[in-house]
Amino acid sequence: MRRLGISIYPEKDSVENIIAYIKKAGDSGFSRIFSCLLSVNKSREEIVNDFREINLYAKNLGFEIIVDVSPSVFDKLKISYKDLSFFKEIGADGLRLDIGFTGLEESIMTFNEYGLKIEINMSNDVSTVDTIMNYAPNRYNLYGCHNFYPHNYSGLGLDFFKRCTKRFKKYGLNTAAFITTRREGSFGPWPTDFGLPSLEIHRNISIDKQLKHMIAMDDIDDIIISNCYPTDDELKKIKSIPLDRVCFDVELLPELPILERTIVLKEMHFNRGDKSDNFIRSTASRVKYKGEKFEVINPAPIKRGDIIIESSLYGHYAGELQIALSDMENSGMSSVVGHIDKDELFLLDYIRPWQKFSMKESKEA
């Protein structure tokens, strides 16, 4: 099941502020936390005190907490890969290895007595996870998670991101990646503040569009906000987005009849298996509403992203919903009833044959 996550940085803010954020995120449907030890410069005792209070509060709300570490953190805090009791002590559910070991150590760690998850850095197109799998780990305790990138233009390219992710998905492992709030003054573990996305193309688009893109690609299980703190409006938008399918924001004709409005907004749509290059075709509505009268409404020239419902002049196609993938002429029998949000047009390319999707009016988003 896909999950939403947040990131917290106990060395950067007060316990009170972080707990308030966790409560707000929990109320918005979030259930995973990324926490970071890489940038913490405190003693073991101080870390235990700071992290334990926060983590136990989050666990009581149903959050899973993964803490980012590296071999250098292991050395500094005198942690052995054979003894992970420190992470149990601070109330964590797992640890993310920003830099790993040889593969054997990771495989042994997945059998730890506390059931802690061992998360591997996914943002390298190398055989790290293959090596770990060769050492026969407990794959139910093995996760993968991409990096985030605070420096502008330094995030992952889309093709590279997909290649790296594929290495983990082929083993059926849980995957995670980061999206970023665009709130001015947000922060992460490092001083640089240009957002913290995994994908560079996400750096300058709204957080809800980033989330929808991750959902459309359908290969990331946990989608985590990397920096603190998103706005209430961002959380509200995220809360309204279904995590099991693409949901397009749309604008409809102001006086659209109830039947056509119902087809667009209330039906579960899916693309036909015999995929067209020109339309996404959702045909269930023409069966469900067979016999209804569909008048021609707004027979305008068709542009990419337009939402079309076929009129009764089209015979047995009457009531079929389509989304245009390219510009084309209108026969005069097709009703252009609305269009996809212009900032979501790129998501049309991700709708595969049989893929489910839904639509929501932008004013309600």
C-alpha positions in Angstrom: 0.0 0.0 0.0 1.4 3.4 -1.0 2.1 5.7 2.0 2.8 9.4 2.6 5.8 10.5 4.7 7.3 13.5 6.3 10.9 14.3 7.3 11.9 15.7 10.7 15.3 17.1 11.9 15.4 17.2 15.7 18.7 19.1 15.7 17.1 22.0 13.7 13.9 22.7 15.7 12.2 22.3 19.1 10.6 19.1 20.2 7.3 21.0 20.6 7.3 22.2 16.9 8.2 18.8 15.6 5.5 17.0 17.6 2.9 19.6 16.4 4.0 18.9 12.8 3.7 15.1 13.3 0.2 15.5 14.7 -0.8 17.7 11.8 0.7 15.2 9.3 -1.0 12.3 11.0 -4.4 14.1 10.6 -3.6 14.5 6.9 -3.0 10.8 6.3 0.7 10.6 6.6 2.2 7.4 8.3 5.9 7.4 7.7 8.8 9.5 9.0 12.3 10.0 7.7 14.7 11.3 10.4 18.4 12.1 10.0 21.5 11.4 12.1 24.0 12.4 9.4 24.0 16.1 10.4 23.6 15.6 14.2 26.6 16.7 16.2 25.7 15.5 19.7 26.6 12.8 22.1 24.9 9.4 22.1 23.1 10.2 25.3 21.8 13.6 24.0 20.6 11.9 20.7 18.8 9.2 22.7 17.0 11.8 24.8 16.1 14.0 21.8 15.0 11.3 19.4 13.2 9.0 21.8 10.5 11.4 22.9 9.7 12.4 19.4 9.8 8.9 18.0 7.6 7.4 20.7 5.0 10.1 20.2 5.0 9.4 16.4 4.7 5.6 16.9 1.7 6.1 19.1 0.1 7.8 16.1 0.9 4.9 13.8 4.0 6.3 12.1 6.9 4.1 11.0 10.2 5.9 11.6 13.4 5.3 9.6 16.6 7.1 10.6 19.3 8.0 8.1 22.8 6.9 9.0 26.2 5.9 7.5 29.2 3.8 8.5 30.8 7.0 10.0 27.7 7.5 12.2 28.1 3.8 13.3 31.8 4.6 14.3 30.9 7.8 16.0 28.1 6.3 18.1 29.9 3.0 18.6 27.2 1.0 16.8 27.9 -2.4 15.3 26.0 -3.9 12.4 25.7 -7.0 14.7 24.1 -5.0 17.4 21.4 -2.5 16.4 20.0 -2.0 19.9 20.7 1.8 19.7 17.9 2.2 17.1 15.5 0.3 19.3 16.5 2.5 22.2 15.6 5.7 20.3 12.3 4.3 19.2 13.1 3.9 15.5 11.6 1.2 13.3 14.5 1.1 10.9 17.7 2.7 9.6 18.6 4.0 6.2 22.2 3.4 5.0 23.1 6.5 3.0 26.5 4.7 2.4 26.4 1.0 2.8 28.8 -1.8 3.7 29.8 -4.8 1.5 26.4 -6.5 1.1 27.0 -9.3 3.6 26.6 -6.9 6.5 23.4 -5.5 5.2 22.0 -9.0 4.7 22.9 -9.9 8.3 21.3 -6.7 9.6 18.0 -7.7 8.1 17.8 -10.5 10.5 18.3 -8.3 13.6 16.4 -9.3 16.7 14.3 -6.2 16.8 12.7 -6.5 13.4 14.2 -3.2 12.3 13.9 -2.3 8.6 17.2 -1.9 6.7 16.8 0.7 4.0 19.3 1.1 1.1 20.2 4.2 -0.9 18.5 3.8 -4.2 20.0 6.7 -6.1 22.9 4.8 -7.7 22.7 2.7 -10.9 25.0 0.0 -9.5 24.6 -3.5 -8.3 24.5 -2.8 -4.6 21.1 -4.3 -4.1 22.0 -7.3 -6.3 25.0 -8.0 -4.1 22.9 -7.8 -0.9 20.3 -10.2 -2.5 23.2 -12.6 -3.3 23.8 -12.8 0.4 20.2 -14.0 1.0 18.8 -11.2 3.2 15.4 -11.2 4.9 13.8 -9.3 2.1 10.7 -8.4 4.2 13.0 -6.2 6.3 14.8 -4.7 3.3 13.7 -1.3 1.8 15.0 1.1 -0.8 14.9 4.9 -0.7 16.2 7.6 -3.0 18.3 10.6 -2.0 17.1 14.2 -2.0 19.2 17.0 -3.5 19.3 20.5 -1.9 21.6 22.1 -4.5 19.6 23.4 -7.5 20.1 21.4 -10.8 21.7 18.5 -8.8 18.6 16.3 -8.6 18.2 13.0 -10.5 17.2 12.9 -14.1 14.0 11.0 -14.9 15.5 8.2 -16.9 18.3 7.6 -14.4 15.7 7.7 -11.5 13.7 5.0 -13.3 16.7 2.8 -13.9 17.8 3.0 -10.3 14.3 2.2 -9.1 13.9 -0.8 -11.4 16.8 -2.5 -9.7 14.8 -2.6 -6.4 11.4 -3.2 -7.9 12.5 -6.4 -9.6 12.9 -7.9 -6.1 9.6 -6.7 -4.9 11.2 -4.4 -2.3 9.5 -1.4 -0.8 10.6 1.8 -2.5 10.6 5.5 -1.4 11.5 8.9 -2.8 11.2 12.5 -1.8 9.1 15.5 -2.9 9.6 19.0 -1.7 7.6 21.9 -0.2 8.2 25.1 -2.1 7.5 27.2 1.1 9.9 30.0 1.5 12.2 29.5 4.5 11.8 25.7 4.6 14.8 23.7 5.8 16.4 20.3 5.7 19.5 18.9 7.2 21.9 21.1 5.3 22.2 24.9 4.9 21.4 25.0 1.2 17.7 25.9 0.5 16.6 25.4 -3.1 14.1 22.7 -2.2 14.9 19.0 -1.5 13.5 16.8 -4.3 14.7 13.5 -5.5 13.9 14.4 -9.1 15.3 17.7 -10.5 12.1 18.3 -12.6 10.2 18.5 -9.4 12.2 21.4 -7.9 10.0 24.1 -9.3 6.6 22.6 -9.6 3.9 22.5 -6.9 4.0 19.7 -4.3 0.6 18.2 -5.4 1.9 17.9 -9.0 5.1 16.2 -7.7 3.0 13.7 -5.7 0.7 13.0 -8.7 3.8 12.4 -10.9 5.1 9.9 -8.4 1.7 8.1 -8.4 1.5 8.1 -12.2 4.9 6.5 -12.5 3.6 3.7 -10.2 7.0 2.4 -9.0 7.4 4.4 -5.7 5.6 3.0 -2.6 6.4 5.7 0.0 6.4 9.4 -1.0 8.0 11.6 1.6 8.1 15.4 2.0 11.8 16.1 2.5 11.9 19.5 4.1 10.1 21.3 6.9 7.5 22.6 7.0 4.9 22.4 4.2 2.1 24.9 4.3 -1.4 24.1 5.5 -2.6 24.6 2.0 -0.1 22.1 0.6 -1.2 19.5 3.2 -4.8 20.1 2.4 -4.1 19.5 -1.3 -2.2 16.3 -0.6 -4.9 15.0 1.7 -7.4 15.2 -1.2 -5.3 13.2 -3.6 -6.1 9.5 -3.9 -2.9 7.4 -3.7 -4.1 4.5 -5.7 -4.6 6.2 -9.1 -4.0 9.4 -11.0 -6.6 12.0 -10.3 -6.5 14.9 -12.7 -7.5 18.5 -11.8 -10.0 19.6 -14.4 -12.0 22.7 -15.4 -15.4 22.1 -16.8 -17.9 24.2 -18.8 -19.8 26.4 -16.3 -23.3 25.2 -17.4 -22.4 21.6 -18.1 -25.5 19.4 -17.7 -25.7 17.0 -14.7 -25.3 13.9 -16.8 -22.1 14.9 -18.5 -20.8 16.4 -15.2 -21.6 13.0 -13.5 -19.7 11.1 -16.1 -16.6 13.3 -15.7 -16.4 13.6 -12.0 -18.3 10.6 -10.4 -17.2 7.6 -12.6 -14.1 5.6 -12.2 -12.3 5.8 -15.6 -9.8 3.5 -17.3 -8.1 3.6 -20.6 -9.1 1.0 -23.1 -6.7 -1.9 -23.7 -6.5 -1.2 -27.4 -4.6 2.1 -26.9 -5.1 5.0 -29.2 -2.4 7.5 -30.0 -4.9 10.3 -30.2 -7.3 9.7 -27.2 -7.4 8.2 -23.8 -10.8 6.4 -24.1 -13.0 5.6 -21.1 -15.9 3.6 -22.6 -17.8 2.3 -19.6 -20.0 5.4 -19.5 -21.4 4.7 -23.0 -22.6 1.3 -21.7 -23.9 2.5 -18.3 -25.8 5.4 -19.9 -26.9 3.7 -23.1 -30.2 5.2 -24.3 -29.6 8.6 -22.7 -29.8 11.6 -25.0 -26.4 13.4 -25.4 -26.7 16.7 -27.1 -23.8 18.4 -28.9 -22.2 20.8 -26.4 -19.4 23.1 -27.5 -18.1 21.4 -30.7 -14.9 23.4 -30.6 -11.6 22.4 -32.2 -10.0 19.8 -30.0 -6.7 20.6 -28.2 -4.4 18.3 -26.2 -5.9 17.8 -22.7 -9.5 18.5 -23.7 -12.2 16.3 -22.2 -14.7 15.1 -24.7 -18.0 13.3 -24.4 -19.5 12.0 -27.6 -23.0 13.1 -28.6 -25.8 10.8 -29.7 -25.0 11.8 -33.3 -22.1 9.3 -32.9 -24.4 6.3 -32.5 -23.1 3.6 -30.1 -20.2 5.9 -29.1 -22.7 8.2 -27.4 -21.6 9.0 -23.8 -18.0 7.8 -24.2 -15.5 10.0 -22.4 -12.2 10.8 -24.1 -9.2 12.9 -23.3 -7.3 14.3 -26.3 -3.6 13.5 -26.5 -3.1 15.8 -29.4 -4.7 18.6 -31.3 -7.3 17.6 -34.0 -10.4 18.7 -35.8 -13.8 18.3 -34.3 -16.3 16.5 -36.5 -19.0 18.7 -35.1 -20.5 15.7 -33.2 -18.1 15.7 -30.2 -18.7 17.8 -27.1 -15.6 19.5 -25.6 -16.9 19.7 -22.0 -13.7 20.7 -20.2 -9.9 20.3 -20.0 -7.1 19.0 -17.9 -5.2 21.5 -15.7 -2.4 22.7 -18.0 0.2 21.9 -15.3 -0.9 18.3 -15.4 -0.8 17.7 -19.1 2.5 15.8 -18.8 0.7 13.2 -16.7 -1.4 12.1 -19.7 1.7 10.3 -21.1 1.7 8.0 -18.1 -1.8 6.6 -18.6 -1.3 3.0 -19.8 -3.8 0.6 -21.3 -6.3 -0.4 -18.6 -4.9 2.1 -16.2 -7.5 3.6 -13.8 -7.9 7.4 -13.3 -10.4 9.9 -12.0 -11.0 13.6 -12.2 -11.8 16.5 -9.8 -12.7 20.1 -10.5 -9.8 22.4 -9.9 -11.9 24.7 -7.7 -12.4 21.8 -5.3 -8.7 20.7 -5.3 
